[in-house]
Amino acid sequence: MYTIGILQLTQNLDDAVHGFKAELTERGIHAEFHYLNADGNIDELPKLAAQLAAKKVDLIFACSTPAATAAVNLSENIPVIFTPVFDPVGAKLVHSMAEPGGKATGVAGMVKAEDKLVFINRLLPTATKIGILYHTADTNSIVEVENFRKVTTSKISLVEISIEKSEDLSDLPDLLPSDIDALFLPIGKIIEENFATIVYYTDTIELPIIASHAPNIPDGALAGLVSNHYELGRECAAKAELILKGAQPKTIPVDTVKKPEIWLNQFTAENLGILFPEDLKEEATEVFE
């Protein structure tokens, strides 16, 4: 029987763990799991990773960038599989997506910017100017902004709205251009933690929000194209099987989200006087009333 360590920053990614375990079972792989959770304390992760190493685990399934970093930084040569890390290369977990080159591989959690742009066009076909609100010190946000810069078309222009600290959000009414058609929120801790403040201001001017963080959608965003963490966990299990049977992580490419889900908030749409296209509603995984 194999021994697998599971390292998490918080319980927010439990769905990934469930998917990982379920897929291993379906593949006939039986393992003893050692689950450690830092309860949001990043500083605890290196100590927890060391505890897993002491148990001589065969591999570590790391959920979140900080957890993956702690596991990869272990002196022991323990294979690491990660998700839903947004920027594995930027986080120095791998040398490249195609050729990881180290002791880690996994499935990145960021939905491609080009897919999101197509989604926005379907959601708001008359929109021509989209604001993107991001925190300048958040690496995940910066990556997503950079990705959007590369794919923005002549049909939709991007207006960047940056903040340096959470207190800057109190000036949001002055920061938001009056001519944007929607506000896009990339993944980012400060933005997510202060979503209630953001949606309060946007509601007053009837400005729709398109979110990257799935929980923001039932909480008042109009819609989002998001990853399914359970499916990410299953994809990671397929890589785990390869490693447990002798493959090296450095040779296993890092994948990205294959089938992002459409989440819609019907209540928000009605308040804003927006009608969702019927084909979009039919394709949606979640429609919040």
ROPADO-966863 format. One record per residue (C-alpha): chain; residue number from 0; residue in three letters; z negated, y negated, x negated. Coordinates in nm, 3 decimals, decimal comma, always signed. Layout:
ROPADO-966863
 chaine num residu      up   north    east
      A NUM    ALA       Z       Y       X
...
//
This chain:
ROPADO-966863
 chaine num residu      up   north    east
      A   0    MET  +0,000  +0,000  +0,000
      A   1    TYR  +0,083  -0,350  -0,119
      A   2    THR  -0,165  -0,635  -0,147
      A   3    ILE  -0,044  -0,978  -0,034
      A   4    GLY  -0,223  -1,308  -0,060
      A   5    ILE  -0,168  -1,579  +0,200
      A   6    LEU  -0,250  -1,932  +0,093
      A   7    GLN  -0,252  -2,218  +0,344
      A   8    LEU  -0,340  -2,584  +0,335
      A   9    THR  -0,419  -2,588  +0,709
      A  10    GLN  -0,385  -2,360  +1,009
      A  11    ASN  -0,089  -2,566  +1,134
      A  12    LEU  +0,145  -2,309  +0,984
      A  13    ASP  -0,010  -2,000  +1,139
      A  14    ASP  +0,318  -1,933  +1,320
      A  15    ALA  +0,485  -1,882  +0,983
      A  16    VAL  +0,215  -1,633  +0,887
      A  17    HIS  +0,259  -1,446  +1,215
      A  18    GLY  +0,635  -1,428  +1,164
      A  19    PHE  +0,590  -1,314  +0,804
      A  20    LYS  +0,355  -1,030  +0,900
      A  21    ALA  +0,561  -0,923  +1,201
      A  22    GLU  +0,882  -0,896  +1,000
      A  23    LEU  +0,713  -0,701  +0,721
      A  24    THR  +0,588  -0,454  +0,982
      A  25    GLU  +0,938  -0,423  +1,131
      A  26    ARG  +1,069  -0,348  +0,784
      A  27    GLY  +0,815  -0,069  +0,740
      A  28    ILE  +0,616  -0,252  +0,474
      A  29    HIS  +0,243  -0,199  +0,502
      A  30    ALA  +0,012  -0,433  +0,319
      A  31    GLU  -0,346  -0,545  +0,289
      A  32    PHE  -0,360  -0,922  +0,342
      A  33    HIS  -0,603  -1,168  +0,186
      A  34    TYR  -0,589  -1,492  +0,382
      A  35    LEU  -0,733  -1,814  +0,238
      A  36    ASN  -0,718  -2,155  +0,404
      A  37    ALA  -0,813  -2,486  +0,242
      A  38    ASP  -0,880  -2,654  +0,580
      A  39    GLY  -0,676  -2,955  +0,474
      A  40    ASN  -0,850  -3,003  +0,138
      A  41    ILE  -0,572  -3,005  -0,123
      A  42    ASP  -0,823  -3,002  -0,409
      A  43    GLU  -0,946  -2,661  -0,294
      A  44    LEU  -0,608  -2,492  -0,328
      A  45    PRO  -0,612  -2,418  -0,705
      A  46    LYS  -0,952  -2,248  -0,667
      A  47    LEU  -0,830  -2,046  -0,369
      A  48    ALA  -0,511  -1,948  -0,553
      A  49    ALA  -0,727  -1,825  -0,843
      A  50    GLN  -0,929  -1,615  -0,600
      A  51    LEU  -0,611  -1,447  -0,481
      A  52    ALA  -0,505  -1,385  -0,839
      A  53    ALA  -0,841  -1,222  -0,907
      A  54    LYS  -0,769  -0,976  -0,629
      A  55    LYS  -0,454  -0,867  -0,817
      A  56    VAL  -0,225  -0,941  -0,524
      A  57    ASP  +0,136  -0,829  -0,552
      A  58    LEU  +0,263  -1,163  -0,426
      A  59    ILE  +0,145  -1,484  -0,263
      A  60    PHE  +0,289  -1,624  +0,058
      A  61    ALA  +0,222  -1,998  +0,031
      A  62    CYS  +0,250  -2,221  +0,336
      A  63    SER  +0,307  -2,590  +0,250
      A  64    THR  +0,411  -2,767  -0,069
      A  65    PRO  +0,054  -2,811  -0,203
      A  66    ALA  -0,024  -2,442  -0,147
      A  67    ALA  +0,299  -2,334  -0,317
      A  68    THR  +0,229  -2,567  -0,611
      A  69    ALA  -0,120  -2,421  -0,657
      A  70    ALA  +0,018  -2,067  -0,652
      A  71    VAL  +0,303  -2,140  -0,891
      A  72    ASN  +0,065  -2,313  -1,134
      A  73    LEU  -0,142  -1,998  -1,178
      A  74    SER  -0,130  -1,861  -1,530
      A  75    GLU  -0,078  -1,513  -1,388
      A  76    ASN  +0,282  -1,410  -1,328
      A  77    ILE  +0,241  -1,351  -0,955
      A  78    PRO  +0,556  -1,393  -0,742
      A  79    VAL  +0,533  -1,673  -0,486
      A  80    ILE  +0,721  -1,706  -0,158
      A  81    PHE  +0,693  -2,044  +0,010
      A  82    THR  +0,771  -2,220  +0,335
      A  83    PRO  +0,825  -2,477  +0,493
      A  84    VAL  +0,849  -2,680  +0,170
      A  85    PHE  +1,086  -2,973  +0,226
      A  86    ASP  +1,200  -3,032  -0,131
      A  87    PRO  +1,142  -2,727  -0,353
      A  88    VAL  +1,340  -2,876  -0,641
      A  89    GLY  +1,166  -3,214  -0,626
      A  90    ALA  +0,829  -3,037  -0,605
      A  91    LYS  +0,924  -2,848  -0,923
      A  92    LEU  +0,878  -2,512  -0,757
      A  93    VAL  +1,232  -2,403  -0,848
      A  94    HIS  +1,503  -2,518  -1,085
      A  95    SER  +1,765  -2,514  -0,811
      A  96    MET  +1,808  -2,376  -0,461
      A  97    ALA  +2,076  -2,131  -0,571
      A  98    GLU  +1,900  -2,019  -0,888
      A  99    PRO  +1,523  -2,067  -0,860
      A 100    GLY  +1,473  -1,959  -1,220
      A 101    GLY  +1,094  -1,917  -1,204
      A 102    LYS  +0,838  -1,710  -1,019
      A 103    ALA  +0,894  -1,865  -0,675
      A 104    THR  +1,147  -1,859  -0,396
      A 105    GLY  +1,132  -1,910  -0,022
      A 106    VAL  +1,275  -2,095  +0,275
      A 107    ALA  +1,282  -2,474  +0,285
      A 108    GLY  +1,169  -2,626  +0,613
      A 109    MET  +1,384  -2,939  +0,630
      A 110    VAL  +1,662  -2,939  +0,889
      A 111    LYS  +1,980  -3,070  +0,728
      A 112    ALA  +2,042  -3,443  +0,773
      A 113    GLU  +2,400  -3,380  +0,884
      A 114    ASP  +2,274  -3,150  +1,161
      A 115    LYS  +2,028  -3,417  +1,275
      A 116    LEU  +2,299  -3,681  +1,275
      A 117    VAL  +2,521  -3,463  +1,495
      A 118    PHE  +2,221  -3,406  +1,722
      A 119    ILE  +2,152  -3,780  +1,750
      A 120    ASN  +2,516  -3,841  +1,838
      A 121    ARG  +2,497  -3,580  +2,114
      A 122    LEU  +2,163  -3,710  +2,239
      A 123    LEU  +2,260  -4,079  +2,237
      A 124    PRO  +2,640  -4,091  +2,230
      A 125    THR  +2,655  -4,471  +2,258
      A 126    ALA  +2,406  -4,536  +1,977
      A 127    THR  +2,551  -4,712  +1,673
      A 128    LYS  +2,243  -4,831  +1,485
      A 129    ILE  +1,943  -4,610  +1,411
      A 130    GLY  +1,621  -4,731  +1,248
      A 131    ILE  +1,440  -4,494  +1,013
      A 132    LEU  +1,069  -4,563  +0,961
      A 133    TYR  +0,917  -4,413  +0,649
      A 134    HIS  +0,624  -4,436  +0,408
      A 135    THR  +0,735  -4,534  +0,057
      A 136    ALA  +0,472  -4,314  -0,110
      A 137    ASP  +0,558  -3,997  +0,081
      A 138    THR  +0,796  -3,776  -0,116
      A 139    ASN  +0,908  -3,577  +0,189
      A 140    SER  +0,998  -3,896  +0,375
      A 141    ILE  +1,188  -4,031  +0,076
      A 142    VAL  +1,389  -3,709  +0,045
      A 143    GLU  +1,487  -3,722  +0,411
      A 144    VAL  +1,586  -4,089  +0,388
      A 145    GLU  +1,799  -4,011  +0,082
      A 146    ASN  +1,963  -3,723  +0,266
      A 147    PHE  +2,045  -3,949  +0,560
      A 148    ARG  +2,198  -4,208  +0,329
      A 149    LYS  +2,444  -3,945  +0,207
      A 150    VAL  +2,568  -3,844  +0,553
      A 151    THR  +2,559  -4,166  +0,754
      A 152    THR  +2,900  -4,227  +0,906
      A 153    SER  +3,090  -4,536  +1,013
      A 154    LYS  +2,995  -4,455  +1,373
      A 155    ILE  +2,619  -4,466  +1,314
      A 156    SER  +2,459  -4,705  +1,067
      A 157    LEU  +2,109  -4,660  +0,930
      A 158    VAL  +1,850  -4,937  +0,915
      A 159    GLU  +1,566  -4,853  +0,677
      A 160    ILE  +1,218  -4,973  +0,774
      A 161    SER  +0,961  -4,898  +0,504
      A 162    ILE  +0,583  -4,924  +0,502
      A 163    GLU  +0,352  -4,902  +0,202
      A 164    LYS  +0,030  -4,817  +0,388
      A 165    SER  -0,080  -4,717  +0,735
      A 166    GLU  -0,212  -5,068  +0,806
      A 167    ASP  +0,145  -5,196  +0,790
      A 168    LEU  +0,211  -5,025  +1,123
      A 169    SER  +0,013  -5,297  +1,298
      A 170    ASP  +0,309  -5,523  +1,211
      A 171    LEU  +0,559  -5,281  +1,364
      A 172    PRO  +0,671  -5,521  +1,642
      A 173    ASP  +0,785  -5,761  +1,370
      A 174    LEU  +0,930  -5,488  +1,148
      A 175    LEU  +1,153  -5,332  +1,414
      A 176    PRO  +1,499  -5,493  +1,432
      A 177    SER  +1,586  -5,600  +1,785
      A 178    ASP  +1,932  -5,443  +1,776
      A 179    ILE  +1,853  -5,079  +1,688
      A 180    ASP  +1,931  -4,815  +1,950
      A 181    ALA  +1,666  -4,563  +1,847
      A 182    LEU  +1,399  -4,501  +1,586
      A 183    PHE  +1,409  -4,189  +1,369
      A 184    LEU  +1,083  -4,063  +1,215
      A 185    PRO  +1,116  -3,837  +0,910
      A 186    ILE  +0,843  -3,594  +0,816
      A 187    GLY  +0,553  -3,780  +0,657
      A 188    LYS  +0,173  -3,764  +0,673
      A 189    ILE  +0,108  -4,135  +0,743
      A 190    ILE  +0,376  -4,150  +1,013
      A 191    GLU  +0,251  -3,832  +1,179
      A 192    GLU  -0,114  -3,937  +1,172
      A 193    ASN  -0,031  -4,274  +1,328
      A 194    PHE  +0,226  -4,157  +1,578
      A 195    ALA  +0,021  -4,281  +1,874
      A 196    THR  +0,038  -4,633  +1,735
      A 197    ILE  +0,411  -4,610  +1,679
      A 198    VAL  +0,492  -4,476  +2,024
      A 199    TYR  +0,268  -4,742  +2,181
      A 200    TYR  +0,482  -5,018  +2,030
      A 201    THR  +0,817  -4,849  +2,095
      A 202    ASP  +0,728  -4,781  +2,459
      A 203    THR  +0,671  -5,151  +2,519
      A 204    ILE  +1,029  -5,229  +2,413
      A 205    GLU  +1,177  -4,907  +2,559
      A 206    LEU  +1,297  -4,782  +2,221
      A 207    PRO  +1,351  -4,405  +2,202
      A 208    ILE  +1,202  -4,207  +1,913
      A 209    ILE  +1,370  -3,909  +1,752
      A 210    ALA  +1,110  -3,711  +1,557
      A 211    SER  +1,116  -3,459  +1,274
      A 212    HIS  +0,756  -3,349  +1,332
      A 213    ALA  +0,768  -3,112  +1,628
      A 214    PRO  +0,423  -3,203  +1,778
      A 215    ASN  +0,541  -3,565  +1,814
      A 216    ILE  +0,792  -3,463  +2,081
      A 217    PRO  +0,549  -3,350  +2,354
      A 218    ASP  +0,334  -3,648  +2,254
      A 219    GLY  +0,596  -3,905  +2,350
      A 220    ALA  +0,905  -3,889  +2,129
      A 221    LEU  +1,235  -3,850  +2,314
      A 222    ALA  +1,360  -3,549  +2,122
      A 223    GLY  +1,390  -3,371  +1,790
      A 224    LEU  +1,582  -3,105  +1,603
      A 225    VAL  +1,311  -2,893  +1,443
      A 226    SER  +1,252  -2,574  +1,249
      A 227    ASN  +1,086  -2,270  +1,402
      A 228    HIS  +0,799  -2,175  +1,172
      A 229    TYR  +0,780  -1,821  +1,307
      A 230    GLU  +1,144  -1,765  +1,211
      A 231    LEU  +1,086  -1,920  +0,869
      A 232    GLY  +0,807  -1,667  +0,816
      A 233    ARG  +1,038  -1,382  +0,910
      A 234    GLU  +1,301  -1,499  +0,666
      A 235    CYS  +1,035  -1,515  +0,396
      A 236    ALA  +0,939  -1,156  +0,472
      A 237    ALA  +1,293  -1,045  +0,391
      A 238    LYS  +1,254  -1,203  +0,048
      A 239    ALA  +0,911  -1,044  +0,010
      A 240    GLU  +1,063  -0,701  +0,066
      A 241    LEU  +1,312  -0,760  -0,215
      A 242    ILE  +1,034  -0,867  -0,451
      A 243    LEU  +0,803  -0,581  -0,360
      A 244    LYS  +1,088  -0,342  -0,434
      A 245    GLY  +1,146  -0,486  -0,778
      A 246    ALA  +1,362  -0,799  -0,751
      A 247    GLN  +1,265  -1,112  -0,943
      A 248    PRO  +1,203  -1,436  -0,747
      A 249    LYS  +1,411  -1,627  -1,001
      A 250    THR  +1,722  -1,443  -0,881
      A 251    ILE  +1,664  -1,487  -0,506
      A 252    PRO  +1,816  -1,812  -0,369
      A 253    VAL  +1,605  -2,049  -0,163
      A 254    ASP  +1,734  -2,069  +0,193
      A 255    THR  +1,722  -2,356  +0,442
      A 256    VAL  +1,668  -2,365  +0,818
      A 257    LYS  +1,950  -2,161  +0,972
      A 258    LYS  +1,893  -2,217  +1,344
      A 259    PRO  +1,706  -2,541  +1,419
      A 260    GLU  +1,569  -2,579  +1,770
      A 261    ILE  +1,632  -2,859  +2,016
      A 262    TRP  +1,315  -3,003  +2,171
      A 263    LEU  +1,341  -3,259  +2,451
      A 264    ASN  +1,086  -3,468  +2,638
      A 265    GLN  +1,207  -3,512  +2,996
      A 266    PHE  +0,912  -3,734  +3,092
      A 267    THR  +0,992  -3,980  +2,812
      A 268    ALA  +1,361  -3,973  +2,899
      A 269    GLU  +1,290  -4,064  +3,260
      A 270    ASN  +1,062  -4,351  +3,154
      A 271    LEU  +1,338  -4,485  +2,930
      A 272    GLY  +1,613  -4,432  +3,186
      A 273    ILE  +1,793  -4,182  +2,963
      A 274    LEU  +1,983  -3,883  +3,098
      A 275    PHE  +2,003  -3,582  +2,871
      A 276    PRO  +2,352  -3,427  +2,848
      A 277    GLU  +2,353  -3,104  +3,045
      A 278    ASP  +2,481  -2,895  +2,755
      A 279    LEU  +2,196  -3,023  +2,538
      A 280    LYS  +1,939  -2,928  +2,803
      A 281    GLU  +2,091  -2,582  +2,829
      A 282    GLU  +2,064  -2,532  +2,454
      A 283    ALA  +1,710  -2,670  +2,428
      A 284    THR  +1,429  -2,435  +2,331
      A 285    GLU  +1,165  -2,666  +2,475
      A 286    VAL  +1,192  -2,927  +2,752
      A 287    PHE  +0,863  -3,107  +2,812
      A 288    GLU  +0,822  -3,240  +3,164
//
